[in-house]
Amino acid sequence: MNTVEKGKKVNSELKGKVIIITGASSGIGKAVALSLVKYQPKMVIFARREKKLMHTARALKRQGMKLLPIVGDIRNREDRVKLVDFTLKAFGTIDVLINNAGLGRASLFVDQSEEEIDELIETNFLSLVKLTQKVAQVMKEQQNGHIVNLSTSLVMLPAYPFAVYCATKSAIMTFGDSIRKEMQDYGVSVSTVFPGPYNTEFHEVAHCDKEKFAVYDTQKLANKIVRLLLKPKDNLIQPWFFSIYSWLSKRSKRFKKKVSNEIGDSILKAKQAKENELKIEKEQIKREKVPAIIQ
Ligand SMILES: NC(=O)c1ccc[n+]([C@@H]2O[C@H](COP(=O)([O-])OP(=O)(O)OC[C@H]3O[C@@H](n4cnc5c(N)ncnc54)[C@H](OP(=O)(O)O)[C@@H]3O)[C@@H](O)[C@H]2O)c1
C-alpha cells in the first residue's frame, strides 16, 4: 500500500504494471482508463477514432500517466501486431489485457446483412481470440498476467434482436472458461465481465434509443473493473442485482424465456424509435434544403 493525495490509501499492486485497454476512445474502456489513474500503471489505449482516443490520452497525460495511445482497428491483423509489439518496445511487458473493444447491432436476424454479421463476429470474437493468443504467449513467457474479457448480461437472457451479438458474447464467455485452466498453469488469470445496460455510445452504435430502457452509471462499472484487476476473479456481473437474474435464468427455463423475450421486445421498440427519429431528421433536412434550391 502507498499513500496518495488527501491521505487516501491506495493499493499499489497496479503501480507500474502495463495495462492494455482496447476500445478506450469512449464508454467503458475510457472510464476504466481514467479510473486507473490513481494507481499509476503504464497504459496502452487502443481504438479506431483518433480524435476521441487522443481525447482520452490527453486526459490521462494531464494526470501524469505513462501512456501509449495506438490508433487501429482490432479486426486488422497488422494493427493487432502493432499493438503488442509497440507495447513491448515501450514498456517491456504486458501485465493486463482488457479486451473491451466491441459493438452491437440491433436487428432482426433474417433482415441482418452479411456485412453486419461479419462485423460483429470479427470485432467481438475473432479479433479478441487472436489478440488474446498473442498476448497470452507473452504472459506465458513472463509466468504472470491477467486477461479480462467484456461479455454481456444478455448471455444469460439472450434477446432476439441482438441474436448475433449475444452469440459472440456467449462465445467470449465459453472461450474464457475454456482457456482458464491452461492460463492458470502459466500464472495468468482470466476474468469475464457481464455488464447490464450502461450509459455509453453502445446504444447509438447499435441503432437503438437508450431512452427506452434503464441504463446504469458507467463510472460505477469502471470502479468494479478496477477492483477486479486488484483482486482477480472468474466472473463479474454488474450491476450486482443482475446476478439474481443470472441465478433465476439458470434455474427456470420459463423465467429465462419470458424475460429474454421482454428484453427483446424493448430492444426492438428502441430500434424502431431510433429509426423513426432518424427518418424525421432526414425529412427535416430535406425540407430545409428545398427553399435554398428555389432561391
Ligand atoms: N454499454 C452497455 O450497455 C454494454 C453492455 C454489455 C456489454 N458491453 C460491452 O462493453 C464493451 C464496451 O462497450 P461500450 O458500452 O463502452 O460502448 P462504446 O462507448 O461504443 O465503446 C466501444 C469501444 O470499442 C471500440 N471499438 C469498436 N470497434 C472497434 C474496432 N474494430 N477496433 C478497435 N476498437 C473498436 C470503440 O472505439 P472506435 O469506434 O474509436 O474504434 C469504442 O472505444 C463492448 O465490448 C460491449 O459489447 C456494453
PDBQT file of the ligand as one rigid body, heavy atoms in Angstrom, charges set to zero:
ROOT
HETATM    1  N1  LIG A 301     -22.855  -0.301 -22.675  1.00  0.00    +0.000 N 
HETATM    2  C1  LIG A 301     -23.510  -1.417 -22.497  1.00  0.00    +0.000 C 
HETATM    3  O1  LIG A 301     -24.720  -1.383 -22.203  1.00  0.00    +0.000 OA
HETATM    4  C2  LIG A 301     -22.817  -2.749 -22.615  1.00  0.00    +0.000 A 
HETATM    5  C3  LIG A 301     -23.454  -3.879 -22.082  1.00  0.00    +0.000 A 
HETATM    6  C4  LIG A 301     -22.836  -5.113 -22.174  1.00  0.00    +0.000 A 
HETATM    7  C5  LIG A 301     -21.592  -5.229 -22.767  1.00  0.00    +0.000 A 
HETATM    8  N2  LIG A 301     -20.978  -4.124 -23.288  1.00  0.00    +0.000 N 
HETATM    9  C6  LIG A 301     -19.663  -4.310 -23.931  1.00  0.00    +0.000 C 
HETATM   10  O2  LIG A 301     -18.736  -3.378 -23.405  1.00  0.00    +0.000 OA
HETATM   11  C7  LIG A 301     -17.716  -3.088 -24.373  1.00  0.00    +0.000 C 
HETATM   12  C8  LIG A 301     -17.525  -1.590 -24.458  1.00  0.00    +0.000 C 
HETATM   13  O3  LIG A 301     -18.710  -1.000 -24.996  1.00  0.00    +0.000 OA
HETATM   14  P1  LIG A 301     -19.252   0.420 -24.527  1.00  0.00    +0.000 P 
HETATM   15  O4  LIG A 301     -20.539   0.201 -23.873  1.00  0.00    +0.000 OA
HETATM   16  O5  LIG A 301     -18.206   1.182 -23.812  1.00  0.00    +0.000 OA
HETATM   17  O6  LIG A 301     -19.581   1.069 -25.958  1.00  0.00    +0.000 OA
HETATM   18  P2  LIG A 301     -18.862   2.256 -26.758  1.00  0.00    +0.000 P 
HETATM   19  O7  LIG A 301     -18.914   3.516 -25.983  1.00  0.00    +0.000 OA
HETATM   20  O8  LIG A 301     -19.462   2.212 -28.112  1.00  0.00    +0.000 OA
HETATM   21  O9  LIG A 301     -17.336   1.772 -26.834  1.00  0.00    +0.000 OA
HETATM   22  C9  LIG A 301     -16.897   0.758 -27.702  1.00  0.00    +0.000 C 
HETATM   23  C10 LIG A 301     -15.403   0.883 -27.873  1.00  0.00    +0.000 C 
HETATM   24  O10 LIG A 301     -14.953  -0.180 -28.735  1.00  0.00    +0.000 OA
HETATM   25  C11 LIG A 301     -14.152   0.393 -29.742  1.00  0.00    +0.000 C 
HETATM   26  N3  LIG A 301     -14.212  -0.393 -30.970  1.00  0.00    +0.000 N 
HETATM   27  C12 LIG A 301     -15.316  -0.820 -31.644  1.00  0.00    +0.000 A 
HETATM   28  N4  LIG A 301     -14.962  -1.455 -32.766  1.00  0.00    +0.000 NA
HETATM   29  C13 LIG A 301     -13.602  -1.427 -32.816  1.00  0.00    +0.000 A 
HETATM   30  C14 LIG A 301     -12.634  -1.894 -33.754  1.00  0.00    +0.000 A 
HETATM   31  N5  LIG A 301     -12.985  -2.537 -34.871  1.00  0.00    +0.000 N 
HETATM   32  N6  LIG A 301     -11.317  -1.703 -33.479  1.00  0.00    +0.000 NA
HETATM   33  C15 LIG A 301     -10.945  -1.043 -32.350  1.00  0.00    +0.000 A 
HETATM   34  N7  LIG A 301     -11.805  -0.573 -31.435  1.00  0.00    +0.000 NA
HETATM   35  C16 LIG A 301     -13.119  -0.752 -31.672  1.00  0.00    +0.000 A 
HETATM   36  C17 LIG A 301     -14.711   1.800 -29.953  1.00  0.00    +0.000 C 
HETATM   37  O11 LIG A 301     -13.713   2.661 -30.479  1.00  0.00    +0.000 OA
HETATM   38  P3  LIG A 301     -13.659   3.189 -32.004  1.00  0.00    +0.000 P 
HETATM   39  O12 LIG A 301     -15.045   3.275 -32.522  1.00  0.00    +0.000 OA
HETATM   40  O13 LIG A 301     -12.966   4.515 -31.855  1.00  0.00    +0.000 OA
HETATM   41  O14 LIG A 301     -12.815   2.182 -32.712  1.00  0.00    +0.000 OA
HETATM   42  C18 LIG A 301     -15.018   2.206 -28.522  1.00  0.00    +0.000 C 
HETATM   43  O15 LIG A 301     -13.882   2.725 -27.904  1.00  0.00    +0.000 OA
HETATM   44  C19 LIG A 301     -18.197  -3.732 -25.674  1.00  0.00    +0.000 C 
HETATM   45  O16 LIG A 301     -17.495  -4.937 -25.877  1.00  0.00    +0.000 OA
HETATM   46  C20 LIG A 301     -19.667  -4.012 -25.435  1.00  0.00    +0.000 C 
HETATM   47  O17 LIG A 301     -20.143  -5.108 -26.167  1.00  0.00    +0.000 OA
HETATM   48  C21 LIG A 301     -21.568  -2.895 -23.222  1.00  0.00    +0.000 A 
ENDROOT
TORSDOF 0
